[in-house]
């Protein structure tokens, strides 16, 4: 898909007429090697799930070099500071997440082979964190003053069962935000403006159990779990809005000749619609309860199987209209650089939280070619990776404006 937006065309021509902005774009190209070095350096500081504090402290020192106002580490572990504008524009947050999926002790030392960098987390989200630093460098080096404030945020808890806890905490504490950009690994043309919501459950069945022969006829926790999984597998869900379900892991039993006392599974429910997600959740939970009852009744032992459902993940869904100003700003930023926008499908990212709160938000690709995300073979190719930061810079400046040069295009929220 090619960007065809003609909204804000004149405004972006005015933005590109500014010598400071043209110099800043050139700087980002020249800074590509340093950005890769930053990426390697931050990746080599471990940031396992729920233990991001070492990387947070390291990155806070990096941010401190730019003299950001109100630089802090909040109670959840997020690190952020403000690059103040003139006070006459919107406040925009640009964020990248600190955490990785890899447990403590993982070898995160980078290897460079034929120009390709290999390291767990080098793309997701080492790239995003490095982009924040190169953006700060070019703003400072080219003395660009903005109309609106820019908050540079390195957040915790984006991955897995982190459940967006860092972003949820940030928006609990900060209500003055007018726009938001999340930087993730991806092509410079990536543009995600709808968030996939999810509900995740640990489901556990319990029963008396017994010997497979001597106690035959006793209700089985495993059989109850099997009934639930079979029922879930036959669920019908809408294609539009896209809604999905998955049993990702199962557990239970102690031996082949034991009627299981415990069994369970992990259930993942997703949708781009909060309403569809709520309906799916209600249906799935009802089926799970019915499976427990059915197993007991089949054995003429009503109530012999109990079931608990523990919510372990709750990511809000959210969408924005195609004519949202923030989307057109990002489209135009790609257009003027000759970057093709090929991907706009919904994803689950930090942007879910602000979108669900009605705050204009996007996830943009940090540039470069990366792959093997969430594996030990993760890699990043920095060739021409500067196109990502260039597009993000233009989108950011389009939103907040340039003092005495270009008015902000993103409205201030009431």
ZAMARGU-4260 file (C-alpha; in steps of 0.2 Angstrom, whole numbers, plus 5000, padded with zeros to 4 digits):
<rodrens>
0) 5000/5000/5000 | 5007/5017/4995 | 5003/5033/5006 | 4991/5043/4996 | 4986/5056/5010
5) 4986/5074/5003 | 4981/5081/5020 | 4995/5093/5027 | 5004/5093/5011 | 5007/5112/5012
10) 5012/5111/5030 | 5025/5098/5027 | 5032/5108/5013 | 5034/5122/5025 | 5042/5111/5037
15) 5055/5105/5025 | 5059/5123/5019 | 5067/5126/5036 | 5086/5124/5035 | 5086/5117/5053
20) 5075/5103/5048 | 5085/5099/5032 | 5101/5099/5043 | 5093/5088/5056 | 5088/5075/5043
25) 5106/5075/5036 | 5112/5073/5053 | 5102/5058/5056 | 5110/5050/5041 | 5127/5054/5047
30) 5123/5048/5064 | 5118/5030/5058 | 5134/5022/5064 | 5133/5030/5081 | 5115/5025/5083
35) 5120/5007/5080 | 5133/5008/5093 | 5120/5015/5105 | 5109/5001/5101 | 5122/4988/5104
40) 5127/4996/5121 | 5110/4997/5128 | 5106/4979/5122 | 5121/4973/5131 | 5113/4979/5148
45) 5101/4965/5154 | 5083/4969/5155 | 5073/4953/5160 | 5055/4954/5163 | 5050/4963/5179
50) 5069/4967/5182 | 5073/4981/5170 | 5081/4992/5184 | 5099/4990/5177 | 5095/4996/5160
55) 5083/5009/5166 | 5098/5017/5177 | 5110/5015/5162 | 5097/5024/5150 | 5093/5037/5163
60) 5112/5042/5162 | 5110/5043/5143 | 5095/5055/5144 | 5103/5066/5157 | 5117/5071/5145
65) 5103/5080/5135 | 5098/5091/5150 | 5080/5086/5150 | 5068/5094/5162 | 5060/5084/5176
70) 5070/5068/5172 | 5064/5054/5184 | 5062/5036/5187 | 5044/5033/5193 | 5038/5020/5205
75) 5035/5007/5191 | 5052/5009/5184 | 5049/5020/5169 | 5062/5033/5165 | 5057/5049/5157
80) 5061/5068/5155 | 5054/5083/5145 | 5062/5093/5131 | 5052/5109/5134 | 5044/5119/5120
85) 5039/5137/5119 | 5023/5132/5128 | 5011/5135/5114 | 5009/5118/5107 | 5004/5100/5111
90) 5013/5088/5123 | 5019/5073/5114 | 5027/5057/5121 | 5039/5047/5111 | 5043/5030/5119
95) 5053/5014/5118 | 5052/4999/5130 | 5066/4994/5141 | 5061/4976/5144 | 5065/4961/5134
100) 5058/4943/5134 | 5074/4935/5139 | 5077/4929/5157 | 5091/4934/5168 | 5108/4926/5164
105) 5104/4926/5145 | 5120/4930/5135 | 5116/4947/5127 | 5133/4951/5121 | 5132/4957/5103
110) 5142/4949/5088 | 5144/4958/5072 | 5146/4947/5056 | 5147/4955/5039 | 5139/4971/5046
115) 5124/4962/5054 | 5122/4963/5073 | 5117/4948/5082 | 5110/4949/5100 | 5094/4944/5110
120) 5084/4960/5110 | 5095/4970/5098 | 5079/4974/5088 | 5065/4973/5101 | 5067/4986/5108
125) 5086/4990/5107 | 5082/4999/5091 | 5068/5010/5099 | 5079/5015/5113 | 5093/5020/5101
130) 5081/5030/5090 | 5076/5040/5105 | 5095/5045/5108 | 5098/5049/5090 | 5082/5060/5089
135) 5088/5070/5105 | 5106/5072/5097 | 5099/5079/5081 | 5087/5091/5090 | 5101/5097/5101
140) 5115/5098/5087 | 5103/5108/5076 | 5096/5119/5090 | 5078/5115/5085 | 5066/5123/5097
145) 5048/5116/5096 | 5031/5124/5100 | 5025/5109/5110 | 5034/5099/5124 | 5042/5082/5119
150) 5042/5069/5133 | 5056/5055/5130 | 5050/5039/5139 | 5059/5023/5142 | 5045/5011/5149
155) 5045/4994/5158 | 5033/4980/5156 | 5029/4980/5137 | 5033/4962/5134 | 5022/4946/5138
160) 5015/4946/5156 | 5022/4963/5159 | 5005/4968/5153 | 5009/4986/5148 | 5012/4990/5167
165) 5024/5004/5163 | 5013/5012/5151 | 4997/5010/5162 | 5007/5018/5176 | 5013/5032/5166
170) 4996/5037/5160 | 4989/5035/5178 | 5001/5048/5183 | 5001/5060/5168 | 4985/5066/5160
175) 4992/5081/5150 | 4997/5071/5135 | 4990/5076/5118 | 4999/5063/5107 | 5010/5048/5108
180) 5022/5038/5097 | 5029/5021/5101 | 5045/5016/5092 | 5047/4997/5089 | 5058/4987/5077
185) 5051/4988/5059 | 5052/4996/5042 | 5052/5015/5041 | 5035/5015/5033 | 5027/5005/5047
190) 5011/5014/5054 | 5001/5006/5067 | 4986/5016/5073 | 4974/5002/5080 | 4978/4992/5096
195) 4974/4973/5098 | 4967/4971/5115 | 4970/4954/5125 | 4964/4945/5140 | 4975/4931/5146
200) 4970/4918/5159 | 4978/4904/5169 | 4964/4891/5171 | 4965/4878/5184 | 4954/4863/5187
205) 4954/4853/5203 | 4946/4836/5209 | 4948/4822/5221 | 4958/4811/5209 | 4963/4793/5212
210) 4970/4777/5204 | 4966/4775/5186 | 4959/4757/5189 | 4954/4756/5207 | 4945/4773/5207
215) 4939/4772/5189 | 4923/4783/5187 | 4931/4797/5198 | 4930/4814/5190 | 4946/4819/5182
220) 4953/4837/5181 | 4962/4833/5165 | 4946/4827/5157 | 4937/4843/5163 | 4951/4853/5155
225) 4950/4843/5139 | 4931/4846/5138 | 4934/4865/5140 | 4948/4865/5127 | 4937/4855/5115
230) 4922/4868/5117 | 4934/4883/5115 | 4941/4875/5099 | 4923/4876/5092 | 4920/4894/5096
235) 4915/4905/5082 | 4922/4922/5082 | 4920/4937/5070 | 4932/4940/5056 | 4928/4959/5057
240) 4933/4965/5069 | 4946/4952/5070 | 4944/4942/5085 | 4955/4927/5090 | 4957/4914/5104
245) 4971/4901/5108 | 4975/4889/5121 | 4994/4891/5122 | 5000/4879/5136 | 4992/4864/5145
250) 4998/4856/5161 | 4992/4843/5174 | 4992/4825/5181 | 5006/4816/5190 | 5007/4799/5181
255) 4999/4789/5167 | 4989/4778/5179 | 4983/4793/5190 | 4966/4801/5189 | 4972/4819/5189
260) 4969/4830/5204 | 4975/4846/5195 | 4975/4851/5177 | 4974/4868/5168 | 4979/4878/5153
265) 4984/4896/5148 | 4971/4905/5137 | 4974/4920/5126 | 4959/4930/5119 | 4962/4945/5107
270) 4952/4957/5097 | 4954/4975/5090 | 4937/4979/5097 | 4934/4980/5116 | 4916/4975/5114
275) 4920/4960/5104 | 4934/4955/5116 | 4922/4957/5131 | 4909/4946/5122 | 4923/4933/5118
280) 4929/4933/5136 | 4911/4930/5143 | 4908/4916/5132 | 4925/4908/5135 | 4923/4909/5154
285) 4905/4902/5153 | 4912/4887/5143 | 4925/4884/5156 | 4913/4883/5170 | 4901/4872/5160
290) 4916/4860/5156 | 4919/4858/5175 | 4901/4854/5178 | 4899/4842/5164 | 4914/4832/5170
295) 4906/4830/5187 | 4889/4826/5180 | 4896/4813/5167 | 4903/4804/5182 | 4887/4806/5192
300) 4897/4817/5204 | 4890/4834/5203 | 4902/4848/5210 | 4917/4836/5211 | 4927/4847/5199
305) 4931/4865/5203 | 4939/4878/5192 | 4947/4894/5195 | 4951/4907/5181 | 4965/4919/5185
310) 4967/4935/5174 | 4986/4937/5171 | 4985/4949/5156 | 4974/4963/5152 | 4979/4974/5137
315) 4966/4987/5131 | 4960/4987/5113 | 4957/5003/5104 | 4955/5010/5087 | 4956/5027/5078
320) 4947/5033/5062 | 4957/5034/5046 | 4955/5052/5045 | 4963/5055/5062 | 4976/5070/5061
325) 4989/5060/5069 | 4988/5046/5056 | 4989/5059/5042 | 5004/5067/5050 | 5013/5051/5050
330) 5008/5047/5032 | 5014/5064/5026 | 5030/5062/5035 | 5033/5046/5025 | 5027/5054/5009
335) 5039/5068/5008 | 5054/5056/5011 | 5048/5044/4997 | 5045/5030/5010 | 5031/5018/5006
340) 5019/5014/5019 | 5015/4995/5018 | 5009/4990/5035 | 4995/4997/5045 | 4987/4981/5052
345) 4983/4982/5071 | 4996/4976/5083 | 4998/4975/5102 | 5010/4988/5108 | 5013/5002/5121
350) 5001/5013/5110 | 4986/5002/5115 | 4985/5011/5132 | 4984/5029/5125 | 4973/5024/5111
355) 4961/5016/5123 | 4960/5032/5133 | 4956/5042/5118 | 4973/5050/5116 | 4980/5050/5098
360) 4994/5037/5097 | 5004/5028/5084 | 5017/5015/5083 | 5031/5018/5070 | 5045/5007/5064
365) 5063/5012/5069 | 5071/5008/5053 | 5084/4995/5048 | 5081/4977/5044 | 5078/4966/5060
370) 5072/4948/5063 | 5072/4933/5074 | 5063/4944/5088 | 5061/4935/5104 | 5074/4922/5100
375) 5092/4920/5104 | 5096/4922/5085 | 5089/4940/5084 | 5098/4951/5072 | 5099/4969/5065
380) 5105/4975/5049 | 5109/4994/5051 | 5110/4997/5032 | 5101/5013/5028 | 5092/5012/5045
385) 5092/5031/5046 | 5076/5032/5036 | 5066/5026/5052 | 5072/5041/5063 | 5070/5053/5049
390) 5052/5048/5046 | 5049/5049/5065 | 5058/5066/5067 | 5047/5073/5054 | 5031/5066/5061
395) 5036/5072/5078 | 5040/5090/5072 | 5024/5090/5062 | 5014/5086/5078 | 5023/5098/5090
400) 5028/5112/5078 | 5044/5121/5076 | 5046/5138/5085 | 5044/5153/5073 | 5044/5141/5058
405) 5030/5128/5057 | 5014/5128/5067 | 5009/5112/5076 | 4997/5101/5067 | 4991/5090/5082
410) 4977/5098/5091 | 4979/5101/5110 | 4966/5090/5119 | 4953/5099/5130
</rodrens>
